[in-house]
Amino acid sequence: MSWQKEIDELRRKRALAKEQGGSDAVERQHRRGRLTVRERIDALLDQGSFRELGAGAGVAERDADGELKSFTPGNYVLGFGRIEQRPCVVGGEDFTVKGGSPNPAGLRKSVYAEDLACQYRLPLVRLHEGGGGSVSGAKPGAPVGEPVGSKPRFQSVAQALTMVPVASAALGPVAGLPAARLAASHFSVMTRSTSQVMAGGPALVERALGRPVTKEELGGPEIHLRSGVVDNVADDEPSALQQIRRFLSYLPLNVWELPPRADTRDDRNRRADELISIVPRDRRRPYDMRKVIRHIVDDGTFFEMARAYGRGQITGLARLNGSTVGIFANDCNYLAGAMTADGAR
């Protein structure tokens, strides 16, 4: 008498989870020009470093003899990984299952992501594509709401922001709770042609307002570059993931550590002779402040964020002699660098 049967079933569940929503759903995802969440995680992390948690979580359908017939995995993939050999927690919605709208196992795993990052004091990366919970109402006989003793869901979201770097990407349509998580990040990026970020989708908004709207009108990149909801827009998914890797490279694992130093191979004694002529003697003439920054910091290390929001101010990260620094400067080519309300934020 052994537990071999149960062990075999667990392995089968994990194998079925790797199939996600099935081959047809994965193919539809690719036709839309988007990767699956597992492909995104593999592209983000150092090769072979992903260690998944809860792969066997989901809903099993059984026959009359109790044998496993089918398995629907939790539609949030979560685990540990490494970026440039440094550990992190990474997770994201699986759009091939229910369009990323959380099933029970997927919801539990998504809520657990912030808890993991806080517990292990590791950076948190979220790869978003999907909606929040359904607003169509609970099924007859299903429990309504959560127990009164449940921890507020946003408590760990806010706690993570005080403890570890949090970076999020919108890589498809993102609505509801995932959209809130995207905004609750230290760095956020969305893809230019495949992503939209909104509180509610077109059907919900049309029902409330009585007029049709598109996802782009509700939350396309041009909307959110101006709104400040996202920091940067990337041309495609690989570029978005690379921006997250670069952002994290400047930061420590948590607030109890110092940022890593890097060998930038930039001579600390070099002279930037171009600085002599960049700033004009005539104070009424504008000049390129970004060029000034690039000459001062280590070569190639300036990483700008939120360029289209509060355009009179320049913000970003860079390195000086290998050490991380924050950059804040006035862009005299926009309103003479004057401080607007958005720039102040």
Salt bridges, closest charged atoms under 4 A:
ASP8 OD1 - ARG11 NH1 4.00
GLU9 OE2 - LYS13 NZ 3.80
GLU9 OE2 - ARG62 NH2 2.58
GLU27 OE2 - ARG31 NH1 3.27
GLU39 OE1 - HIS30 NE2 2.91
ASP46 OD1 - ARG245 NH2 3.45
GLU52 OE1 - ARG38 NH1 2.75
GLU61 OE2 - LYS69 NZ 3.55
GLU67 OE2 - LYS5 NZ 3.08
GLU93 OE1 - HIS128 ND1 3.14
GLU114 OE2 - ARG126 NE 3.02
GLU114 OE2 - ARG181 NE 2.90
ASP115 OD1 - LYS151 NZ 2.86
GLU129 OE2 - ARG34 NE 2.28
GLU129 OE1 - ARG40 NH1 2.89
GLU146 OE2 - ARG153 NH2 2.26
GLU222 OE2 - ARG192 NH1 3.84
ASP235 OD1 - ARG192 NE 3.34
GLU237 OE1 - ARG40 NE 2.88
ASP266 OD1 - ARG270 NE 2.70
ASP273 OD1 - ARG271 NH2 3.29
GLU274 OE1 - HIS295 ND1 3.90
ASP282 OD1 - ARG284 NE 3.36
GLU304 OE2 - ARG290 NH2 2.81
GLU304 OE1 - ARG307 NH1 3.91
ASP331 OD2 - ARG290 NH1 3.08
ASP342 OD1 - ARG345 NH1 2.87
